[in-house]
């Protein structure tokens, strides 16, 4: 039986097709589709083409912005160098306020150039009248040098790194992230994991940018921080500079960390303002001029 015969013998079907002006070949009595009218629920080809075109254009623009972003950080690195928290102390020369950019060993850029990709961006003093200094915030991420431990309840960075370690290594720390404070016996139980978190974060090279302004949610530091995170984030976007297959963050219990490729969960789902790169460039140039 030939395709399109609807169960009738082929010869009889051919006769019908020859004598019918209203029936299209193989329609089996169904009305022919109107030319140029897409099926219900199907986008016209022209619309799909335009959508793909916009996606490619946006991806290309974001790639160029990332290239400029990393170029500016390269200039900053030439001026101040890099440090790791494991080798830092409050006795070093730190600006009062600023923005920091962490890299991670083994996490390489793949679409925007060479070198390590940024895995976390942060700042401090985003509440009005806050007196927190840059080193104060960095030391919370570093932990306690005397013991090797730390307090993940005072550092979201430590909290999410610890959560990823628990998931990857199948550890059991049921109190991790539970509450803003903890009793002594709870802290003792969490101590081995706090030490491991200190080791992981302590190895990450980072840059810091002096940006002295008033504390508060409208600070220029906050503007640079949230737009840098939004630019770097792969959350619900075509990925650029994807995390490596063995990146620890892939084990984090926070979907925004896993999907964005960053040790950040705030601002990863936001759009970025490309003009923040001009702001970043002004402050990087100021550091270069002072060095």
PyMOL commands that set and color helices and strands:
alter all, ss='L'
color gray80, all
select helices_A, chain A and resi 10-19+45-80+85-87+134-142+152-154+156-169+184-202+220-232+248-251+255-260+276-290
alter helices_A, ss='H'
color red, helices_A
select strands_A, chain A and resi 83-84+98-108+116-122+205-210
alter strands_A, ss='S'
color yellow, strands_A
deselect
rebuild
show_as cartoon
